C-alpha cells in the first residue's frame, strides 16, 4: 500500500478559513495571487517548525497567534485548527487512516492553549488514540469492537507539542506510531531554488546526502548522485540536454583541490571553453535545481514547490510534468503555479483550483475533481490550462 498523505483540513490559518483538501500523488495549485496557494504550503512549513522547535517558537517565528489566525470576518477567531489523514504507520489503510489534529486556542487574556489528538491502528482490529490537553497526555486503547480501555495518563509541559515530545513514549503507549507521524511531517520540504546560492561551489564531501531546500549544495549533490547512481545522473543529464539545446554535457571541477569544493561545469555547443555554473543563465540554474530535486533518491514524504515554472522556458514544462509524475512514486508533490502552459499538461485529478472569496477566505479546492472532469468532457477535451485561462474552471489568473 502506498504511504502518503490523504487529506488536509485547516481552519482559521491565514486565509484558510475552512478548507478540506484531498491529496493525491501530484497536486498542482492554480489561482490568482492572494488566492491562498502559498498558505497551503505554509501549513506544512509550520508543522515542520513545530516538530523542530515546538509550538510557541513556531508561532513566534510568524509574529504570534494574531498574525497567523484568519484576518477576515467581523471579529478575530479564537482558534486555529489543522487536521491530517494519512497512510503512514504499519497498520493504517484508506478505511482506517492515521489521523492527527492540532487545535490552538487564544483565550480572552491572550493566553494560549493547545489540544492534540493522534489516532492510528496498532494491530488488526485494534487502535490507539492519544489526546493531549493542558499538561496531560491520555493514551486510550480502542478494541476490536470499538470499546475503549481506561485512559493511561502521562504529564507534559503546558504548551509542548506532542509532535516534538511524544516520540519518547514507549512502543506499547504508541511511541512508534507517533514517531512515524512526526518523522514524516518533519521531513516535509518546501523547495525553492536560490539561484545565487546554487550557482556557487559546494563543500565536498558535504556530509549530507539530501539536496538542501534551496539547492545551495547542488554541485555536491550532483557529484554524489553521479558517484552513487551513474544511471540516474545520466538520465538527469539527458533531460537537461533535451531542454537546453546548447548543452552537450555536465561535468565537475575542484578549484580548491579534491575533498574541498566542487563546481558544476557545462559543456555547451559552439563554445571553445567550458562554462562554469556561476556564469550560466538564471533559467539554466533553476532547471538543474528542479531536476536535482526530481532525481533525489531519498526524498521526504512531501515536497512543496512554489511557482515551479518561474524562469523556465515553456518547452521545459512537458518534460517537467513527466518527471514530476515519475518522482511522485517516491514523494508526494504539492505545487503552486500561475502557468496555463503547465496546467495544459496535467490530468484533471492533479489540478487544484484556488479562489479568494469576498470575505477574504480561500476556496480550496474551488471545484471538485469530478466537476473538472465534467467540464473537460463538455469542452470536448480542451486542455486544462486553456479552460482555466478562459475562466471555465474559476480561479482567476
C-alpha positions in Angstrom: 0.0 0.0 0.0 1.3 3.5 -0.9 2.3 5.5 2.1 1.1 9.1 1.7 -0.9 12.0 3.0 -4.6 11.6 2.1 -6.3 14.8 3.3 -5.6 18.2 4.8 -8.2 20.2 6.8 -7.5 23.7 8.0 -9.5 26.3 9.9 -8.5 29.9 10.5 -4.9 29.7 9.3 -4.2 32.9 7.4 -6.7 33.0 4.5 -7.7 29.3 5.1 -10.9 30.0 6.9 -12.3 26.5 6.4 -10.5 24.2 3.8 -10.7 20.5 3.2 -8.2 19.4 0.6 -7.9 15.8 -0.7 -4.4 15.0 -1.8 -3.1 12.6 -4.4 0.5 11.8 -5.5 0.7 15.1 -7.6 -1.3 18.2 -6.6 -0.9 21.4 -8.6 -2.5 24.6 -7.1 -3.6 27.2 -9.6 -5.2 30.6 -9.0 -4.7 34.3 -8.7 -2.2 36.0 -6.4 -3.6 36.0 -2.9 -5.9 33.0 -3.6 -4.2 31.1 -0.7 -1.8 28.8 -2.6 1.2 29.9 -0.5 -0.8 29.5 2.7 -1.4 25.8 1.9 2.3 25.3 1.6 2.9 27.4 4.8 0.7 25.0 6.8 3.3 22.2 6.2 6.2 24.5 6.9 4.5 25.5 10.2 4.0 21.8 11.3 7.7 21.0 10.5 8.7 24.0 12.6 6.5 22.8 15.5 8.4 19.5 15.4 11.9 21.1 15.2 11.3 24.0 17.7 7.9 23.3 19.5 4.6 25.1 19.3 5.4 28.5 20.8 8.6 29.2 18.9 6.8 28.2 15.6 4.1 30.8 16.3 6.6 33.4 17.4 8.6 32.9 14.2 5.4 34.1 12.4 4.6 37.0 14.7 2.4 35.1 17.1 -1.2 33.8 17.1 -2.8 37.0 15.8 -0.5 37.1 12.8 -1.3 33.5 11.9 -5.0 33.5 12.5 -7.6 34.4 9.8 -7.8 38.2 9.4 -11.3 38.3 7.8 -14.7 38.5 9.4 -16.2 40.9 12.0 -14.0 39.6 14.9 -10.8 37.7 15.2 -11.0 33.9 15.6 -10.1 32.4 18.9 -8.7 29.1 17.5 -6.6 27.6 14.7 -7.0 24.0 13.7 -5.0 21.7 11.4 -6.1 18.1 10.7 -4.3 15.4 8.7 -5.2 12.0 7.4 -2.5 9.7 6.1 -1.4 6.1 5.4 1.9 6.3 7.2 2.0 3.7 10.0 2.3 0.0 9.6 -1.4 -1.0 10.0 -3.1 2.1 8.5 -5.3 1.8 5.4 -7.6 4.1 3.4 -10.5 2.9 5.6 -8.6 3.3 8.8 -6.1 6.1 8.2 -3.7 7.7 10.7 -5.3 10.9 12.0 -3.6 13.9 13.6 -5.2 17.1 14.7 -3.8 20.3 16.4 -6.1 22.9 17.8 -4.6 26.1 19.2 -6.9 28.5 21.2 -6.3 32.0 22.4 -8.3 32.9 25.4 -9.6 36.4 26.4 -6.5 37.0 28.5 -4.4 36.2 25.3 -3.0 33.1 26.9 -2.7 30.1 24.6 -3.7 26.5 25.0 -3.4 23.6 22.7 -5.2 20.3 22.1 -3.7 17.5 20.0 -5.0 14.1 19.0 -3.3 11.2 17.4 -5.3 8.1 16.2 -3.9 5.1 14.4 -4.2 1.4 14.1 -2.0 -0.8 16.2 -2.9 -4.3 15.1 -5.7 -6.0 13.2 -8.9 -4.6 14.7 -7.2 -2.6 17.4 -6.3 1.1 17.6 -4.8 3.7 19.8 -5.9 7.3 20.5 -3.6 9.8 22.2 -5.1 13.1 23.4 -3.0 16.0 24.7 -4.7 18.8 26.6 -3.2 21.1 29.2 -0.4 19.2 31.0 -1.9 15.8 30.5 -1.5 13.1 27.8 -4.2 10.4 27.8 -3.5 7.2 26.0 -6.5 5.1 25.2 -6.6 1.6 23.5 -9.5 1.1 21.1 -10.7 -2.6 21.0 -11.9 -4.6 18.0 -15.5 -3.7 18.9 -14.5 -0.1 19.3 -14.7 -0.4 23.1 -12.1 1.9 24.8 -9.9 0.9 27.7 -9.4 3.3 30.7 -7.1 6.2 29.9 -3.4 5.9 30.8 -2.1 9.4 31.6 1.3 11.0 31.5 2.5 14.5 32.2 3.6 17.1 29.6 4.6 20.7 29.6 1.7 23.1 29.1 2.4 24.2 25.5 4.7 21.4 24.4 3.6 19.8 21.2 3.1 16.0 21.1 4.8 16.0 17.7 8.0 17.2 19.4 7.8 15.3 22.7 5.7 12.1 22.3 8.0 10.1 20.1 9.7 9.3 23.5 6.7 7.2 24.5 7.2 3.5 24.8 6.1 1.3 21.9 3.2 0.0 23.9 2.0 3.6 24.5 2.1 4.4 20.8 5.6 6.0 20.6 6.5 4.1 17.4 3.4 5.4 15.6 3.8 9.0 16.9 7.4 8.9 15.9 6.5 7.8 12.4 4.0 10.7 12.0 6.5 13.2 13.5 9.3 12.0 11.2 7.1 12.2 8.1 6.0 15.8 9.0 9.5 16.9 10.0 10.8 15.7 6.6 8.3 17.8 4.6 10.3 20.1 2.3 9.2 23.5 0.9 11.7 23.7 -2.1 12.7 26.9 -3.7 15.9 27.1 -5.8 18.1 30.0 -4.6 19.8 30.7 -7.9 22.5 32.9 -6.2 23.5 30.0 -3.8 23.0 27.2 -6.3 25.4 28.6 -8.8 28.3 28.7 -6.2 30.8 26.0 -5.3 29.7 23.4 -2.7 31.8 21.9 0.0 32.5 18.2 -0.8 32.3 15.9 0.9 29.3 17.8 2.2 28.3 15.4 5.0 24.7 15.3 3.7 23.2 13.2 1.0 20.0 15.2 0.7 19.5 18.1 -1.5 19.1 21.3 0.5 15.7 23.1 0.4 17.2 25.9 -1.6 19.6 23.7 -3.7 22.6 25.6 -2.2 24.5 22.3 -2.3 23.5 21.4 -5.8 27.1 20.8 -7.1 27.9 18.4 -4.2 24.5 16.7 -4.6 25.0 16.1 -8.4 28.6 14.8 -7.9 27.3 12.4 -5.2 24.5 11.3 -7.5 27.0 10.6 -10.3 29.2 8.5 -7.9 26.4 6.5 -6.3 23.9 6.1 -9.2 25.5 6.9 -12.5 22.4 5.7 -14.5 20.2 8.3 -12.6 22.8 11.0 -13.2 22.9 10.2 -17.0 19.1 10.4 -17.2 19.2 13.8 -15.5 22.0 14.9 -17.8 19.9 13.7 -20.8 16.9 15.6 -19.6 18.9 18.8 -19.2 20.3 18.4 -22.8 16.8 17.9 -24.1 15.5 21.1 -22.7 18.7 23.2 -23.1 19.7 22.8 -26.9 23.1 24.3 -26.4 24.1 21.9 -23.7 26.1 18.8 -24.5 27.2 17.6 -21.1 27.7 18.2 -17.3 31.0 17.8 -15.5 32.7 18.9 -12.3 35.9 20.8 -11.3 37.6 21.1 -7.9 39.0 24.6 -7.7 40.4 24.1 -4.2 41.6 20.5 -4.7 39.8 17.2 -4.1 37.5 16.9 -1.0 37.3 20.6 -0.6 35.0 22.4 -3.1 33.2 21.3 -6.2 31.7 23.3 -9.0 29.4 22.3 -11.9 30.8 22.7 -15.4 28.6 22.9 -18.5 29.8 21.8 -21.9 28.0 23.9 -24.5 27.8 23.6 -28.3 29.8 26.2 -30.2 32.0 27.4 -27.3 35.7 26.8 -27.2 35.8 26.7 -23.4 33.6 25.2 -20.7 31.0 27.3 -18.8 31.1 27.4 -15.0 27.6 27.2 -13.5 28.3 30.6 -11.9 28.2 32.1 -15.5 25.0 30.2 -16.6 21.6 31.8 -17.0 19.0 32.0 -14.3 16.7 29.6 -16.1 19.5 27.0 -16.6 20.4 27.0 -12.9 16.7 26.8 -11.9 16.1 23.9 -14.3 19.1 22.0 -12.9 17.9 22.6 -9.4 14.5 21.2 -10.2 15.9 18.2 -12.0 18.2 17.5 -9.0 15.1 17.5 -6.8 13.2 15.1 -9.1 16.2 12.7 -9.2 16.7 12.8 -5.4 17.0 9.1 -4.4 15.9 9.8 -0.8 13.1 12.4 -0.9 10.9 13.4 2.0 7.3 12.3 2.4 6.0 15.6 0.8 7.7 18.2 -1.3 6.1 21.6 -1.8 7.3 23.9 -4.6 6.0 27.5 -5.1 5.9 28.9 -8.7 7.7 25.9 -10.1 7.6 27.3 -13.7 9.3 30.6 -12.7 12.3 31.3 -15.0 11.7 28.2 -17.2 11.0 28.2 -21.0 7.6 26.6 -21.9 9.4 23.9 -23.8 10.7 22.6 -20.4 7.2 22.0 -19.0 6.3 18.8 -20.9 9.4 17.1 -19.6 9.0 18.6 -16.1 5.4 17.2 -15.7 6.6 13.8 -16.9 9.4 13.7 -14.3 7.1 15.0 -11.6 4.7 12.0 -12.2 7.7 9.6 -12.0 9.1 11.2 -8.8 5.6 11.2 -7.2 6.0 7.4 -6.8 8.7 8.3 -4.2 7.4 11.6 -2.7 4.1 13.4 -2.8 4.1 16.8 -4.5 2.2 20.0 -3.7 3.0 22.6 -6.3 1.8 26.2 -6.9 1.9 27.7 -10.4 0.4 30.6 -12.5 1.2 28.9 -15.8 -1.6 27.8 -18.1 1.0 26.1 -20.2 1.9 23.8 -17.3 -1.8 23.3 -16.4 -2.3 22.2 -20.0 -0.2 19.2 -19.4 -2.0 18.0 -16.2 -4.7 15.4 -15.7 -7.9 16.7 -14.0 -7.2 14.8 -10.8 -3.8 16.6 -10.5 -5.3 20.2 -10.7 -6.5 22.1 -7.6 -8.3 25.3 -8.4 -7.9 28.1 -5.8 -10.1 31.2 -5.4 -10.4 34.1 -3.0 -13.9 34.8 -1.7 -15.2 38.3 -1.0 -14.9 37.8 2.8 -11.1 37.3 2.4 -11.2 33.5 2.8 -9.8 31.0 0.3 -11.9 28.4 -1.5 -9.5 25.4 -2.0 -10.5 23.4 -4.0 -12.9 25.8 -5.6 -14.3 23.0 -7.6 -14.0 19.2 -7.2 -12.0 16.8 -9.5 -15.3 15.4 -10.7 -16.5 18.9 -11.7 -13.2 19.4 -13.6 -13.6 16.1 -15.4 -17.2 17.0 -16.4 -16.1 20.4 -17.7 -13.3 18.8 -19.8 -15.8 16.3 -21.2 -18.3 19.1 -22.1 -15.5 21.0 -23.7 -14.6 18.0 -25.9 -11.2 17.6 -24.3 -9.8 21.2 -24.2 -6.6 21.4 -22.2 -6.9 22.3 -18.6 -4.7 25.5 -18.9 -6.9 26.8 -21.7 -10.1 26.1 -19.7 -8.6 27.8 -16.6 -7.4 30.8 -18.6 -10.9 31.2 -20.2 -12.5 31.2 -16.7 -14.4 27.9 -17.2 -12.7 26.4 -14.1 -12.7 29.5 -12.0 -9.6 30.5 -10.1 -8.9 33.8 -12.0 -5.4 34.3 -13.2 
